[in-house]
Amino acid sequence: MRGGKVTRSLARSLALAVLMTAGIGIGALPTLAFADLVEDPLHGYCSGTAQCVDNGTNSPTGNNPPQNFGFTVSPGPQTGTLFVDILVPNNESSASSFAITGTLSGTATLFSATPWTSGDLASYLGISASPNNSIGAYLPSTVGLDPGATGFFVFQANLGTATLQDAPNPNVSPLLNLSGGQSLPLASYIVGFLNTGSPTAPNFIATANSGAIFETSGPPRVPEPTTLLLIGTSLLAVGAGAWRRRQR
């Protein structure tokens, strides 16, 4: 991982040196281009009728189940092992796994029975990645649609080797679908990680916060079993109180 970062850092330094030699100062560089050189982020996109457009916070879509989605990388193209992570609000019931099909295929399974509730996603997954994905970038939007959420259950799929393109050529990147008509709970996210290193010397590129695909529509909310138990207990208590009043 360090070797990969050193190589990228050296390449960036050389690129900036060439620009400065040509009389182009750093201040003259477009902001996006400079950020891309620094972070190399992934960015989610949705093809077809339900586009997911970056609004500066995330990339919302009403397409549920997600169809024809994927990721670009900046700068691209870049090749590596692609991981797709599905973040489900931790107060929602969901499928035990999510089958991903399309140009690549795999099954996203639960990473841990303990939900992600603080810190950044890479640390929760036990890796180092750039840019950082802090829970504070995702949770406020989720709470706006699902006030009871305090974090996410994370489902992860290893989709194998993939070549991601740059943003102007998104449809050349792998197009993915959730198979079997599987819907995601409202306010879920889909993000990606691309390991351009090796399993023993990884170099993970994460999804830019604003490039996370955000589900703004979904099936009726299904509470967790614990929530259902509390509701049932409350109903029993109300019923018992009514019965005692009738007896009096």
C-alpha positions, -999 to +999 in steps of 0.1 A: +000+000+000+028+024+009+046+017-024+014+025-043+009+058-024+045+068-029+043+061-067+010+082-070+025+110-049+057+111-071+035+112-102+015+141-089+046+160-078+061+155-113+028+166-129+027+198-108+064+205-116+057+202-153+028+226-150+048+251-130+077+249-154+052+257-182+043+288-163+010+275-149+007+281-112-012+258-088-038+285-083-046+283-121-055+247-119-093+239-119-104+229-084-119+196-094-088+185-113-065+192-084-089+174-060-089+144-083-051+143-083-051+143-045-079+119-037-086+097-068-122+091-056-148+067-069-182+081-079-214+062-081-237+067-111-270+053-124-278+047-160-313+048-175-344+067-165-335+071-128-303+091-128-284+097-095-270+132-097-244+144-073-260+172-052-228+179-032-239+157-003-247+124-020-261+110-053-298+103-047-319+080-068-355+069-067-346+037-086-353+008-062-343-020-066-312-004-080-306-012-117-278-003-140-256+014-114-218+015-112-187+035-103-163+057-121-128+067-109-109+100-112-085+099-129-094+069-150-093+043-162-079+023-133-079-015-127-082-033-094-104-054-072-139-039-068-158-041-036-194-029-034-208-021+001-245-017+008-253+003+039-287-004+054-301+017+083-296-002+115-333+001+126-345-017+094-350-053+086-336-064+053-326-095+033-297-116+048-277-109+016-280-091-017-272-107-050-254-084-075-255-092-112-245-075-144-211-071-160-197-084-127-215-106-101-212-115-065-232-116-032-231-089-006-232-105+028-233-090+063-198-078+072-205-077+110-234-082+133-223-050+150-235-020+129-213+009+119-222+038+142-192+060+144-158+068+128-151+063+091-162+033+070-127+022+061-117+018+097-149-001+104-139-025+076-104-028+089-087-011+059-070+022+050-086+041+022-088+075+007-109+096+007-123+090+042-160+082+045-171+095+079-205+084+092-213+121+096-213+124+058-240+097+055-262+096+086-278+130+085-294+123+051-306+089+063-321+103+095-339+128+074-359+100+058-356+075+087-354+093+120-348+062+141-315+052+124-283+055+144-259+038+120-258+011+093-255-026+088-229-031+061-232-058+034-201-063+013-194-081-020-161-088-037-168-085-074-132-093-085-111-075-110-126-045-127-115-016-148-133+016-139-135+044-164-134+082-158-166+102-154-170+112-191-173+074-200-194+059-173-213+033-194-180+016-202-176+008-165-193-023-150-231-020-149-246-037-119-280-047-107-296-062-076-311-094-089-344-111-080-362-078-076-345-071-043-353-037-030-332-018-005-347-002+026-354+035+023-323+057+030-298+030+022-265+037+005-243+019-021-206+027-022-175+011-037-139+005-029-113-002-056-081-020-045-054-011-071-028-028-050-026-064-040-041-084-011-009-082+008-001-046-002-035-030-007-042+005-020-079+012-016-096+041-034-129+049-017-161+066-029-163+103-026-189+112+000-210+130-026-207+101-050-224+076-027-256+063-042-285+072-019-319+054-020-347+080-016-375+055-023-382+021-008-407-004+004-428+004+036-405+005+066-401-028+085-389-023+120-363-046+136-376-075+158-366-055+189-387-026+178-416-050+171-413-065+205-415-031+222-446-022+201-462-055+210-454-051+247-469-016+246-501-028+230-504-056+256-501-030+284-527-008+269-551-038+264-545-049+300-553-014+313-585-013+293-595-047+306-590-037+342-611-005+337-639-026+323-638-050+353-642-020+377 
